[in-house]
Amino acid sequence: AGHTDDFPYANGEKGYSNWELSADRANASRRELVAGGLDNGKVLRVVGMAATMRLSDRGPDDAINRRISLLVLNKQAEQAILHENAESQNEPVSVLQQPAAAPPASVPTSPKAEPR
């Protein structure tokens, strides 16, 4: 999800608002993740939130509100989103094709330290 602060976008009078800016920010992040090797099928949703989800401990105009947020899902949450997407498209859930599961990546580990 892309986010913005409360300041109106400078070109907002031409129809490009913080909504478009935040959606573009989220989609640019998706493109970078895919370019970096993320399987495009792993991305379930890209959204712009404008200034609707400010960080509570900062002011509405704080630069920290100009950010992206990534939500990593477990299988149960993934299924709930796929179900929600199917309902919004008026399609049965079975119509959605699941992306092929990637084999687990090997994670390098450090050797355990020997007690002295």
Biopython code that builds the backbone (N, CA, C, O; Angstrom):
import numpy as np
from Bio.PDB.StructureBuilder import StructureBuilder

atoms = [
    (1, "ALA", "N", (0.850, -1.179, 0.000)),
    (1, "ALA", "CA", (0.000, 0.000, 0.000)),
    (1, "ALA", "C", (0.888, 1.231, 0.000)),
    (1, "ALA", "O", (1.915, 1.273, 0.677)),
    (2, "GLY", "N", (0.484, 2.221, -0.758)),
    (2, "GLY", "CA", (1.181, 3.504, -0.772)),
    (2, "GLY", "C", (0.445, 4.485, 0.120)),
    (2, "GLY", "O", (-0.781, 4.443, 0.226)),
    (3, "HIS", "N", (1.192, 5.364, 0.759)),
    (3, "HIS", "CA", (0.616, 6.338, 1.689)),
    (3, "HIS", "C", (1.188, 7.719, 1.392)),
    (3, "HIS", "O", (2.260, 7.841, 0.799)),
    (4, "THR", "N", (0.470, 8.755, 1.805)),
    (4, "THR", "CA", (0.938, 10.135, 1.663)),
    (4, "THR", "C", (0.707, 10.883, 2.970)),
    (4, "THR", "O", (0.030, 10.394, 3.875)),
    (5, "ASP", "N", (1.286, 12.079, 3.049)),
    (5, "ASP", "CA", (0.961, 12.965, 4.165)),
    (5, "ASP", "C", (-0.322, 13.720, 3.804)),
    (5, "ASP", "O", (-0.950, 13.426, 2.786)),
    (6, "ASP", "N", (-0.711, 14.690, 4.636)),
    (6, "ASP", "CA", (-1.961, 15.422, 4.407)),
    (6, "ASP", "C", (-1.839, 16.561, 3.402)),
    (6, "ASP", "O", (-2.854, 17.106, 2.967)),
    (7, "PHE", "N", (-0.618, 16.931, 3.025)),
    (7, "PHE", "CA", (-0.471, 18.027, 2.075)),
    (7, "PHE", "C", (-1.057, 17.632, 0.728)),
    (7, "PHE", "O", (-0.747, 16.558, 0.212)),
    (8, "PRO", "N", (-1.902, 18.488, 0.148)),
    (8, "PRO", "CA", (-2.418, 18.172, -1.187)),
    (8, "PRO", "C", (-1.265, 18.114, -2.185)),
    (8, "PRO", "O", (-0.322, 18.900, -2.105)),
    (9, "TYR", "N", (-1.350, 17.187, -3.111)),
    (9, "TYR", "CA", (-0.317, 17.065, -4.135)),
    (9, "TYR", "C", (-0.300, 18.348, -4.954)),
    (9, "TYR", "O", (-1.353, 18.901, -5.273)),
    (10, "ALA", "N", (0.895, 18.821, -5.295)),
    (10, "ALA", "CA", (1.058, 20.114, -5.967)),
    (10, "ALA", "C", (0.293, 20.200, -7.285)),
    (10, "ALA", "O", (-0.133, 21.288, -7.673)),
    (11, "ASN", "N", (0.112, 19.096, -7.972)),
    (11, "ASN", "CA", (-0.584, 19.094, -9.255)),
    (11, "ASN", "C", (-2.032, 18.641, -9.099)),
    (11, "ASN", "O", (-2.671, 18.248, -10.075)),
    (12, "GLY", "N", (-2.546, 18.697, -7.878)),
    (12, "GLY", "CA", (-3.875, 18.183, -7.595)),
    (12, "GLY", "C", (-4.999, 18.852, -8.356)),
    (12, "GLY", "O", (-6.031, 18.229, -8.606)),
    (13, "GLU", "N", (-4.818, 20.116, -8.731)),
    (13, "GLU", "CA", (-5.882, 20.809, -9.456)),
    (13, "GLU", "C", (-6.126, 20.204, -10.837)),
    (13, "GLU", "O", (-7.169, 20.459, -11.441)),
    (14, "LYS", "N", (-5.196, 19.418, -11.343)),
    (14, "LYS", "CA", (-5.358, 18.778, -12.652)),
    (14, "LYS", "C", (-5.875, 17.349, -12.507)),
    (14, "LYS", "O", (-5.820, 16.574, -13.462)),
    (15, "GLY", "N", (-6.367, 16.999, -11.344)),
    (15, "GLY", "CA", (-6.953, 15.683, -11.138)),
    (15, "GLY", "C", (-6.014, 14.650, -10.551)),
    (15, "GLY", "O", (-6.451, 13.550, -10.213)),
    (16, "TYR", "N", (-4.724, 14.975, -10.418)),
    (16, "TYR", "CA", (-3.765, 14.035, -9.827)),
    (16, "TYR", "C", (-3.646, 14.401, -8.359)),
    (16, "TYR", "O", (-3.043, 15.413, -8.005)),
    (17, "SER", "N", (-4.225, 13.570, -7.514)),
    (17, "SER", "CA", (-4.287, 13.877, -6.087)),
    (17, "SER", "C", (-3.406, 12.922, -5.295)),
    (17, "SER", "O", (-2.679, 12.108, -5.865)),
    (18, "ASN", "N", (-3.481, 13.033, -3.978)),
    (18, "ASN", "CA", (-2.747, 12.107, -3.118)),
    (18, "ASN", "C", (-3.210, 10.664, -3.317)),
    (18, "ASN", "O", (-2.460, 9.731, -3.031)),
    (19, "TRP", "N", (-4.432, 10.474, -3.801)),
    (19, "TRP", "CA", (-4.901, 9.116, -4.093)),
    (19, "TRP", "C", (-4.092, 8.511, -5.230)),
    (19, "TRP", "O", (-3.617, 7.380, -5.123)),
    (20, "GLU", "N", (-3.932, 9.253, -6.312)),
    (20, "GLU", "CA", (-3.138, 8.746, -7.440)),
    (20, "GLU", "C", (-1.676, 8.610, -7.057)),
    (20, "GLU", "O", (-1.018, 7.640, -7.430)),
    (21, "LEU", "N", (-1.167, 9.589, -6.307)),
    (21, "LEU", "CA", (0.231, 9.546, -5.882)),
    (21, "LEU", "C", (0.508, 8.302, -5.038)),
    (21, "LEU", "O", (1.508, 7.616, -5.250)),
    (22, "SER", "N", (-0.366, 8.014, -4.093)),
    (22, "SER", "CA", (-0.138, 6.851, -3.228)),
    (22, "SER", "C", (-0.282, 5.543, -4.005)),
    (22, "SER", "O", (0.454, 4.591, -3.744)),
    (23, "ALA", "N", (-1.213, 5.479, -4.950)),
    (23, "ALA", "CA", (-1.353, 4.273, -5.775)),
    (23, "ALA", "C", (-0.128, 4.088, -6.663)),
    (23, "ALA", "O", (0.359, 2.969, -6.825)),
    (24, "ASP", "N", (0.373, 5.181, -7.239)),
    (24, "ASP", "CA", (1.588, 5.104, -8.062)),
    (24, "ASP", "C", (2.789, 4.689, -7.224)),
    (24, "ASP", "O", (3.638, 3.923, -7.681)),
    (25, "ARG", "N", (2.859, 5.191, -6.004)),
    (25, "ARG", "CA", (3.961, 4.831, -5.101)),
    (25, "ARG", "C", (3.923, 3.327, -4.803)),
    (25, "ARG", "O", (4.959, 2.663, -4.825)),
    (26, "ALA", "N", (2.744, 2.801, -4.529)),
    (26, "ALA", "CA", (2.607, 1.368, -4.247)),
    (26, "ALA", "C", (2.962, 0.534, -5.473)),
    (26, "ALA", "O", (3.645, -0.483, -5.353)),
    (27, "ASN", "N", (2.504, 0.954, -6.645)),
    (27, "ASN", "CA", (2.770, 0.181, -7.854)),
    (27, "ASN", "C", (4.243, 0.252, -8.246)),
    (27, "ASN", "O", (4.789, -0.728, -8.753)),
    (28, "ALA", "N", (4.891, 1.385, -8.023)),
    (28, "ALA", "CA", (6.334, 1.485, -8.288)),
    (28, "ALA", "C", (7.100, 0.527, -7.379)),
    (28, "ALA", "O", (8.085, -0.079, -7.799)),
    (29, "SER", "N", (6.651, 0.395, -6.146)),
    (29, "SER", "CA", (7.289, -0.543, -5.219)),
    (29, "SER", "C", (7.092, -1.977, -5.678)),
    (29, "SER", "O", (8.012, -2.790, -5.589)),
    (30, "ARG", "N", (5.896, -2.296, -6.170)),
    (30, "ARG", "CA", (5.635, -3.636, -6.700)),
    (30, "ARG", "C", (6.568, -3.933, -7.870)),
    (30, "ARG", "O", (7.145, -5.017, -7.950)),
    (31, "ARG", "N", (6.715, -2.967, -8.777)),
    (31, "ARG", "CA", (7.601, -3.175, -9.930)),
    (31, "ARG", "C", (9.035, -3.432, -9.481)),
    (31, "ARG", "O", (9.710, -4.290, -10.051)),
    (32, "GLU", "N", (9.509, -2.711, -8.477)),
    (32, "GLU", "CA", (10.878, -2.912, -7.977)),
    (32, "GLU", "C", (11.035, -4.289, -7.337)),
    (32, "GLU", "O", (12.059, -4.945, -7.525)),
    (33, "LEU", "N", (10.036, -4.728, -6.589)),
    (33, "LEU", "CA", (10.102, -6.057, -5.972)),
    (33, "LEU", "C", (10.153, -7.145, -7.041)),
    (33, "LEU", "O", (10.924, -8.097, -6.922)),
    (34, "VAL", "N", (9.337, -7.008, -8.080)),
    (34, "VAL", "CA", (9.324, -7.992, -9.169)),
    (34, "VAL", "C", (10.649, -7.945, -9.921)),
    (34, "VAL", "O", (11.202, -8.990, -10.264)),
    (35, "ALA", "N", (11.162, -6.748, -10.182)),
    (35, "ALA", "CA", (12.460, -6.621, -10.861)),
    (35, "ALA", "C", (13.568, -7.249, -10.023)),
    (35, "ALA", "O", (14.561, -7.734, -10.565)),
    (36, "GLY", "N", (13.400, -7.240, -8.711)),
    (36, "GLY", "CA", (14.379, -7.831, -7.806)),
    (36, "GLY", "C", (14.230, -9.332, -7.633)),
    (36, "GLY", "O", (15.006, -9.949, -6.904)),
    (37, "GLY", "N", (13.235, -9.935, -8.299)),
    (37, "GLY", "CA", (13.110, -11.386, -8.256)),
    (37, "GLY", "C", (11.847, -11.928, -7.619)),
    (37, "GLY", "O", (11.631, -13.140, -7.650)),
    (38, "LEU", "N", (11.005, -11.086, -7.044)),
    (38, "LEU", "CA", (9.763, -11.577, -6.448)),
    (38, "LEU", "C", (8.839, -12.078, -7.554)),
    (38, "LEU", "O", (8.654, -11.396, -8.562)),
    (39, "ASP", "N", (8.264, -13.253, -7.374)),
    (39, "ASP", "CA", (7.308, -13.801, -8.332)),
    (39, "ASP", "C", (6.081, -12.892, -8.364)),
    (39, "ASP", "O", (5.460, -12.644, -7.331)),
    (40, "ASN", "N", (5.736, -12.398, -9.546)),
    (40, "ASN", "CA", (4.603, -11.487, -9.692)),
    (40, "ASN", "C", (3.305, -12.110, -9.177)),
    (40, "ASN", "O", (2.408, -11.387, -8.744)),
    (41, "GLY", "N", (3.194, -13.428, -9.217)),
    (41, "GLY", "CA", (2.013, -14.110, -8.709)),
    (41, "GLY", "C", (1.870, -14.038, -7.198)),
    (41, "GLY", "O", (0.812, -14.360, -6.659)),
    (42, "LYS", "N", (2.915, -13.621, -6.517)),
    (42, "LYS", "CA", (2.871, -13.503, -5.052)),
    (42, "LYS", "C", (2.225, -12.192, -4.610)),
    (42, "LYS", "O", (1.892, -12.038, -3.435)),
    (43, "VAL", "N", (2.046, -11.254, -5.527)),
    (43, "VAL", "CA", (1.435, -9.967, -5.191)),
    (43, "VAL", "C", (-0.072, -10.107, -5.378)),
    (43, "VAL", "O", (-0.544, -10.337, -6.492)),
    (44, "LEU", "N", (-0.822, -9.970, -4.293)),
    (44, "LEU", "CA", (-2.270, -10.147, -4.366)),
    (44, "LEU", "C", (-3.017, -8.841, -4.552)),
    (44, "LEU", "O", (-4.107, -8.831, -5.125)),
    (45, "ARG", "N", (-2.453, -7.739, -4.078)),
    (45, "ARG", "CA", (-3.174, -6.472, -4.139)),
    (45, "ARG", "C", (-2.187, -5.319, -4.019)),
    (45, "ARG", "O", (-1.244, -5.372, -3.229)),
    (46, "VAL", "N", (-2.415, -4.285, -4.807)),
    (46, "VAL", "CA", (-1.634, -3.049, -4.730)),
    (46, "VAL", "C", (-2.652, -1.925, -4.576)),
    (46, "VAL", "O", (-3.539, -1.773, -5.416)),
    (47, "VAL", "N", (-2.532, -1.134, -3.509)),
    (47, "VAL", "CA", (-3.535, -0.098, -3.244)),
    (47, "VAL", "C", (-2.877, 1.217, -2.853)),
    (47, "VAL", "O", (-1.769, 1.249, -2.317)),
    (48, "GLY", "N", (-3.588, 2.292, -3.136)),
    (48, "GLY", "CA", (-3.206, 3.616, -2.671)),
    (48, "GLY", "C", (-4.127, 4.016, -1.537)),
    (48, "GLY", "O", (-5.346, 3.883, -1.647)),
    (49, "MET", "N", (-3.556, 4.503, -0.453)),
    (49, "MET", "CA", (-4.344, 4.853, 0.728)),
    (49, "MET", "C", (-4.412, 6.361, 0.974)),
    (49, "MET", "O", (-5.101, 6.805, 1.893)),
    (50, "ALA", "N", (-3.701, 7.156, 0.157)),
    (50, "ALA", "CA", (-3.608, 8.605, 0.370)),
    (50, "ALA", "C", (-3.196, 8.864, 1.826)),
    (50, "ALA", "O", (-2.246, 8.251, 2.313)),
    (51, "ALA", "N", (-3.897, 9.762, 2.523)),
    (51, "ALA", "CA", (-3.535, 10.093, 3.908)),
    (51, "ALA", "C", (-4.484, 9.445, 4.911)),
    (51, "ALA", "O", (-4.635, 9.945, 6.027)),
    (52, "THR", "N", (-5.124, 8.345, 4.532)),
    (52, "THR", "CA", (-6.134, 7.737, 5.406)),
    (52, "THR", "C", (-5.549, 6.932, 6.557)),
    (52, "THR", "O", (-6.265, 6.616, 7.507)),
    (53, "MET", "N", (-4.258, 6.592, 6.495)),
    (53, "MET", "CA", (-3.654, 5.756, 7.539)),
    (53, "MET", "C", (-2.347, 6.382, 8.023)),
    (53, "MET", "O", (-1.266, 5.819, 7.851)),
    (54, "ARG", "N", (-2.473, 7.550, 8.626)),
    (54, "ARG", "CA", (-1.280, 8.227, 9.141)),
    (54, "ARG", "C", (-0.718, 7.466, 10.333)),
    (54, "ARG", "O", (-1.438, 6.763, 11.042)),
    (55, "LEU", "N", (0.581, 7.623, 10.534)),
    (55, "LEU", "CA", (1.196, 7.061, 11.736)),
    (55, "LEU", "C", (0.779, 7.938, 12.901)),
    (55, "LEU", "O", (0.968, 9.154, 12.866)),
    (56, "SER", "N", (0.215, 7.330, 13.930)),
    (56, "SER", "CA", (-0.454, 8.081, 14.990)),
    (56, "SER", "C", (0.464, 8.961, 15.824)),
    (56, "SER", "O", (0.020, 9.990, 16.334)),
    (57, "ASP", "N", (1.721, 8.591, 15.979)),
    (57, "ASP", "CA", (2.587, 9.375, 16.858)),
    (57, "ASP", "C", (3.280, 10.524, 16.129)),
    (57, "ASP", "O", (4.126, 11.200, 16.714)),
    (58, "ARG", "N", (2.944, 10.749, 14.895)),
    (58, "ARG", "CA", (3.544, 11.821, 14.107)),
    (58, "ARG", "C", (2.450, 12.774, 13.639)),
    (58, "ARG", "O", (1.277, 12.404, 13.593)),
    (59, "GLY", "N", (2.825, 13.978, 13.298)),
    (59, "GLY", "CA", (1.863, 14.939, 12.769)),
    (59, "GLY", "C", (1.398, 14.541, 11.381)),
    (59, "GLY", "O", (2.080, 13.779, 10.696)),
    (60, "PRO", "N", (0.242, 15.047, 10.953)),
    (60, "PRO", "CA", (-0.302, 14.667, 9.650)),
    (60, "PRO", "C", (0.562, 15.098, 8.475)),
    (60, "PRO", "O", (0.451, 14.539, 7.383)),
    (61, "ASP", "N", (1.425, 16.091, 8.691)),
    (61, "ASP", "CA", (2.280, 16.553, 7.596)),
    (61, "ASP", "C", (3.701, 16.004, 7.687)),
    (61, "ASP", "O", (4.567, 16.402, 6.908)),
    (62, "ASP", "N", (3.951, 15.095, 8.630)),
    (62, "ASP", "CA", (5.287, 14.525, 8.797)),
    (62, "ASP", "C", (5.660, 13.681, 7.584)),
    (62, "ASP", "O", (4.834, 12.935, 7.059)),
    (63, "ALA", "N", (6.902, 13.804, 7.146)),
    (63, "ALA", "CA", (7.385, 13.079, 5.967)),
    (63, "ALA", "C", (7.294, 11.565, 6.138)),
    (63, "ALA", "O", (7.242, 10.842, 5.143)),
    (64, "ILE", "N", (7.274, 11.072, 7.370)),
    (64, "ILE", "CA", (7.204, 9.621, 7.584)),
    (64, "ILE", "C", (5.901, 9.033, 7.038)),
    (64, "ILE", "O", (5.819, 7.835, 6.770)),
    (65, "ASN", "N", (4.888, 9.879, 6.878)),
    (65, "ASN", "CA", (3.624, 9.409, 6.316)),
    (65, "ASN", "C", (3.708, 9.156, 4.813)),
    (65, "ASN", "O", (2.823, 8.517, 4.244)),
    (66, "ARG", "N", (4.764, 9.652, 4.165)),
    (66, "ARG", "CA", (4.979, 9.382, 2.737)),
    (66, "ARG", "C", (5.771, 8.087, 2.646)),
    (66, "ARG", "O", (7.002, 8.107, 2.630)),
    (67, "ARG", "N", (5.074, 6.968, 2.586)),
    (67, "ARG", "CA", (5.721, 5.670, 2.724)),
    (67, "ARG", "C", (4.944, 4.601, 1.971)),
    (67, "ARG", "O", (3.889, 4.858, 1.391)),
    (68, "ILE", "N", (5.497, 3.399, 1.998)),
    (68, "ILE", "CA", (4.767, 2.221, 1.539)),
    (68, "ILE", "C", (4.665, 1.275, 2.722)),
    (68, "ILE", "O", (5.462, 1.346, 3.657)),
    (69, "SER", "N", (3.696, 0.404, 2.678)),
    (69, "SER", "CA", (3.614, -0.664, 3.672)),
    (69, "SER", "C", (3.399, -1.973, 2.923)),
    (69, "SER", "O", (2.642, -2.045, 1.954)),
    (70, "LEU", "N", (4.082, -2.995, 3.398)),
    (70, "LEU", "CA", (3.977, -4.330, 2.814)),
    (70, "LEU", "C", (3.362, -5.249, 3.848)),
    (70, "LEU", "O", (3.738, -5.213, 5.020)),
    (71, "LEU", "N", (2.436, -6.058, 3.427)),
    (71, "LEU", "CA", (1.793, -7.009, 4.316)),
    (71, "LEU", "C", (2.143, -8.405, 3.823)),
    (71, "LEU", "O", (1.779, -8.786, 2.711)),
    (72, "VAL", "N", (2.848, -9.162, 4.649)),
    (72, "VAL", "CA", (3.221, -10.534, 4.317)),
    (72, "VAL", "C", (2.175, -11.449, 4.937)),
    (72, "VAL", "O", (1.896, -11.371, 6.133)),
    (73, "LEU", "N", (1.602, -12.315, 4.111)),
    (73, "LEU", "CA", (0.466, -13.132, 4.540)),
    (73, "LEU", "C", (0.846, -14.580, 4.789)),
    (73, "LEU", "O", (1.742, -15.123, 4.143)),
    (74, "ASN", "N", (0.146, -15.202, 5.742)),
    (74, "ASN", "CA", (0.224, -16.657, 5.858)),
    (74, "ASN", "C", (-0.813, -17.240, 4.895)),
    (74, "ASN", "O", (-1.571, -16.488, 4.283)),
    (75, "LYS", "N", (-0.855, -18.555, 4.754)),
    (75, "LYS", "CA", (-1.759, -19.190, 3.785)),
    (75, "LYS", "C", (-3.230, -18.884, 4.076)),
    (75, "LYS", "O", (-4.014, -18.682, 3.149)),
    (76, "GLN", "N", (-3.607, -18.848, 5.345)),
    (76, "GLN", "CA", (-5.002, -18.581, 5.704)),
    (76, "GLN", "C", (-5.400, -17.166, 5.278)),
    (76, "GLN", "O", (-6.478, -16.975, 4.713)),
    (77, "ALA", "N", (-4.558, -16.188, 5.536)),
    (77, "ALA", "CA", (-4.849, -14.812, 5.139)),
    (77, "ALA", "C", (-4.859, -14.680, 3.617)),
    (77, "ALA", "O", (-5.670, -13.940, 3.059)),
    (78, "GLU", "N", (-3.955, -15.400, 2.949)),
    (78, "GLU", "CA", (-3.921, -15.383, 1.481)),
    (78, "GLU", "C", (-5.244, -15.895, 0.919)),
    (78, "GLU", "O", (-5.798, -15.300, -0.006)),
    (79, "GLN", "N", (-5.751, -16.995, 1.473)),
    (79, "GLN", "CA", (-7.019, -17.554, 1.007)),
    (79, "GLN", "C", (-8.173, -16.575, 1.233)),
    (79, "GLN", "O", (-9.066, -16.463, 0.393)),
    (80, "ALA", "N", (-8.155, -15.871, 2.358)),
    (80, "ALA", "CA", (-9.211, -14.896, 2.638)),
    (80, "ALA", "C", (-9.196, -13.777, 1.598)),
    (80, "ALA", "O", (-10.255, -13.339, 1.148)),
    (81, "ILE", "N", (-8.017, -13.315, 1.215)),
    (81, "ILE", "CA", (-7.919, -12.251, 0.203)),
    (81, "ILE", "C", (-8.350, -12.774, -1.158)),
    (81, "ILE", "O", (-9.064, -12.083, -1.885)),
    (82, "LEU", "N", (-7.929, -13.980, -1.513)),
    (82, "LEU", "CA", (-8.356, -14.554, -2.791)),
    (82, "LEU", "C", (-9.879, -14.695, -2.837)),
    (82, "LEU", "O", (-10.502, -14.448, -3.869)),
    (83, "HIS", "N", (-10.467, -15.091, -1.710)),
    (83, "HIS", "CA", (-11.927, -15.216, -1.625)),
    (83, "HIS", "C", (-12.585, -13.843, -1.799)),
    (83, "HIS", "O", (-13.562, -13.706, -2.535)),
    (84, "GLU", "N", (-12.046, -12.835, -1.120)),
    (84, "GLU", "CA", (-12.579, -11.474, -1.225)),
    (84, "GLU", "C", (-12.457, -10.956, -2.659)),
    (84, "GLU", "O", (-13.385, -10.334, -3.177)),
    (85, "ASN", "N", (-11.316, -11.212, -3.299)),
    (85, "ASN", "CA", (-11.128, -10.785, -4.689)),
    (85, "ASN", "C", (-12.152, -11.456, -5.601)),
    (85, "ASN", "O", (-12.713, -10.809, -6.486)),
    (86, "ALA", "N", (-12.397, -12.746, -5.389)),
    (86, "ALA", "CA", (-13.358, -13.475, -6.220)),
    (86, "ALA", "C", (-14.761, -12.921, -6.027)),
    (86, "ALA", "O", (-15.511, -12.779, -6.993)),
    (87, "GLU", "N", (-15.122, -12.607, -4.785)),
    (87, "GLU", "CA", (-16.450, -12.048, -4.525)),
    (87, "GLU", "C", (-16.616, -10.701, -5.203)),
    (87, "GLU", "O", (-17.685, -10.407, -5.736)),
    (88, "SER", "N", (-15.570, -9.875, -5.191)),
    (88, "SER", "CA", (-15.675, -8.554, -5.807)),
    (88, "SER", "C", (-15.767, -8.651, -7.323)),
    (88, "SER", "O", (-16.237, -7.721, -7.978)),
    (89, "GLN", "N", (-15.322, -9.770, -7.882)),
    (89, "GLN", "CA", (-15.404, -9.979, -9.329)),
    (89, "GLN", "C", (-16.597, -10.852, -9.697)),
    (89, "GLN", "O", (-16.772, -11.213, -10.861)),
    (90, "ASN", "N", (-17.421, -11.194, -8.701)),
    (90, "ASN", "CA", (-18.587, -12.065, -8.891)),
    (90, "ASN", "C", (-18.217, -13.381, -9.558)),
    (90, "ASN", "O", (-18.941, -13.868, -10.427)),
    (91, "GLU", "N", (-17.101, -13.951, -9.157)),
    (91, "GLU", "CA", (-16.658, -15.236, -9.669)),
    (91, "GLU", "C", (-16.600, -16.224, -8.516)),
    (91, "GLU", "O", (-16.315, -15.840, -7.382)),
    (92, "PRO", "N", (-16.869, -17.495, -8.796)),
    (92, "PRO", "CA", (-16.675, -18.490, -7.742)),
    (92, "PRO", "C", (-15.200, -18.581, -7.382)),
    (92, "PRO", "O", (-14.333, -18.411, -8.239)),
    (93, "VAL", "N", (-14.921, -18.846, -6.130)),
    (93, "VAL", "CA", (-13.541, -18.916, -5.664)),
    (93, "VAL", "C", (-12.758, -19.965, -6.438)),
    (93, "VAL", "O", (-11.558, -19.796, -6.656)),
    (94, "SER", "N", (-13.407, -21.038, -6.856)),
    (94, "SER", "CA", (-12.700, -22.104, -7.564)),
    (94, "SER", "C", (-12.161, -21.650, -8.912)),
    (94, "SER", "O", (-11.277, -22.303, -9.467)),
    (95, "VAL", "N", (-12.672, -20.539, -9.458)),
    (95, "VAL", "CA", (-12.205, -20.037, -10.752)),
    (95, "VAL", "C", (-10.799, -19.460, -10.636)),
    (95, "VAL", "O", (-10.029, -19.482, -11.596)),
    (96, "LEU", "N", (-10.474, -18.948, -9.467)),
    (96, "LEU", "CA", (-9.149, -18.352, -9.277)),
    (96, "LEU", "C", (-8.087, -19.427, -9.320)),
    (96, "LEU", "O", (-8.236, -20.487, -8.711)),
    (97, "GLN", "N", (-7.039, -19.156, -10.027)),
    (97, "GLN", "CA", (-5.937, -20.106, -10.077)),
    (97, "GLN", "C", (-4.888, -19.679, -9.075)),
    (97, "GLN", "O", (-4.495, -18.514, -9.012)),
    (98, "GLN", "N", (-4.452, -20.626, -8.310)),
    (98, "GLN", "CA", (-3.408, -20.377, -7.334)),
    (98, "GLN", "C", (-2.063, -20.367, -8.032)),
    (98, "GLN", "O", (-1.821, -21.218, -8.888)),
    (99, "PRO", "N", (-1.171, -19.431, -7.697)),
    (99, "PRO", "CA", (0.172, -19.511, -8.251)),
    (99, "PRO", "C", (0.872, -20.753, -7.718)),
    (99, "PRO", "O", (0.633, -21.175, -6.587)),
    (100, "ALA", "N", (1.725, -21.326, -8.531)),
    (100, "ALA", "CA", (2.464, -22.516, -8.102)),
    (100, "ALA", "C", (3.328, -22.166, -6.905)),
    (100, "ALA", "O", (3.977, -21.121, -6.870)),
    (101, "ALA", "N", (3.324, -23.049, -5.937)),
    (101, "ALA", "CA", (4.130, -22.817, -4.741)),
    (101, "ALA", "C", (5.599, -22.988, -5.091)),
    (101, "ALA", "O", (5.998, -23.979, -5.703)),
    (102, "ALA", "N", (6.379, -22.022, -4.699)),
    (102, "ALA", "CA", (7.816, -22.093, -4.937)),
    (102, "ALA", "C", (8.442, -22.982, -3.874)),
    (102, "ALA", "O", (7.998, -22.977, -2.726)),
    (103, "PRO", "N", (9.463, -23.743, -4.237)),
    (103, "PRO", "CA", (10.126, -24.554, -3.218)),
    (103, "PRO", "C", (10.770, -23.641, -2.184)),
    (103, "PRO", "O", (11.222, -22.546, -2.521)),
    (104, "PRO", "N", (10.817, -24.076, -0.937)),
    (104, "PRO", "CA", (11.412, -23.221, 0.087)),
    (104, "PRO", "C", (12.876, -22.952, -0.231)),
    (104, "PRO", "O", (13.628, -23.842, -0.628)),
    (105, "ALA", "N", (13.247, -21.707, -0.045)),
    (105, "ALA", "CA", (14.636, -21.325, -0.292)),
    (105, "ALA", "C", (15.498, -21.800, 0.861)),
    (105, "ALA", "O", (15.072, -21.783, 2.015)),
    (106, "SER", "N", (16.697, -22.218, 0.547)),
    (106, "SER", "CA", (17.599, -22.607, 1.629)),
    (106, "SER", "C", (18.112, -21.338, 2.283)),
    (106, "SER", "O", (18.496, -20.380, 1.613)),
    (107, "VAL", "N", (18.108, -21.353, 3.565)),
    (107, "VAL", "CA", (18.530, -20.193, 4.331)),
    (107, "VAL", "C", (19.878, -20.496, 4.947)),
    (107, "VAL", "O", (20.009, -21.453, 5.711)),
    (108, "PRO", "N", (20.897, -19.688, 4.624)),
    (108, "PRO", "CA", (22.197, -19.951, 5.233)),
    (108, "PRO", "C", (22.134, -19.726, 6.734)),
    (108, "PRO", "O", (21.469, -18.806, 7.211)),
    (109, "THR", "N", (22.821, -20.562, 7.458)),
    (109, "THR", "CA", (22.851, -20.425, 8.910)),
    (109, "THR", "C", (24.291, -20.308, 9.371)),
    (109, "THR", "O", (25.214, -20.804, 8.726)),
    (110, "SER", "N", (24.455, -19.656, 10.473)),
    (110, "SER", "CA", (25.782, -19.534, 11.069)),
    (110, "SER", "C", (26.014, -20.724, 11.979)),
    (110, "SER", "O", (25.074, -21.211, 12.607)),
    (111, "PRO", "N", (27.243, -21.201, 12.063)),
    (111, "PRO", "CA", (27.508, -22.294, 13.000)),
    (111, "PRO", "C", (27.273, -21.819, 14.425)),
    (111, "PRO", "O", (27.487, -20.652, 14.753)),
    (112, "LYS", "N", (26.827, -22.754, 15.268)),
    (112, "LYS", "CA", (26.592, -22.408, 16.669)),
    (112, "LYS", "C", (27.924, -22.150, 17.359)),
    (112, "LYS", "O", (28.929, -22.814, 17.104)),
    (113, "ALA", "N", (27.890, -21.172, 18.229)),
    (113, "ALA", "CA", (29.104, -20.831, 18.977)),
    (113, "ALA", "C", (29.389, -21.907, 20.020)),
    (113, "ALA", "O", (28.477, -22.390, 20.690)),
    (114, "GLU", "N", (30.624, -22.266, 20.148)),
    (114, "GLU", "CA", (31.046, -23.244, 21.151)),
    (114, "GLU", "C", (31.173, -22.544, 22.501)),
    (114, "GLU", "O", (31.733, -21.450, 22.572)),
    (115, "PRO", "N", (30.663, -23.156, 23.578)),
    (115, "PRO", "CA", (30.850, -22.544, 24.902)),
    (115, "PRO", "C", (32.330, -22.547, 25.268)),
    (115, "PRO", "O", (33.062, -23.471, 24.914)),
    (116, "ARG", "N", (32.756, -21.533, 25.964)),
    (116, "ARG", "CA", (34.175, -21.427, 26.366)),
    (116, "ARG", "C", (34.395, -21.977, 27.727)),
    (116, "ARG", "O", (35.523, -21.969, 28.221)),
]
sb = StructureBuilder()
sb.init_structure("model")
sb.init_model(0)
sb.init_chain("A")
sb.init_seg("    ")
for serial, (resi, resn, name, xyz) in enumerate(atoms, 1):
    if name == "N":
        sb.init_residue(resn, " ", resi, " ")
    sb.init_atom(name, np.array(xyz, "f"), 0.0, 1.0, " ", f" {name:<3s}", serial, name[0])
structure = sb.get_structure()
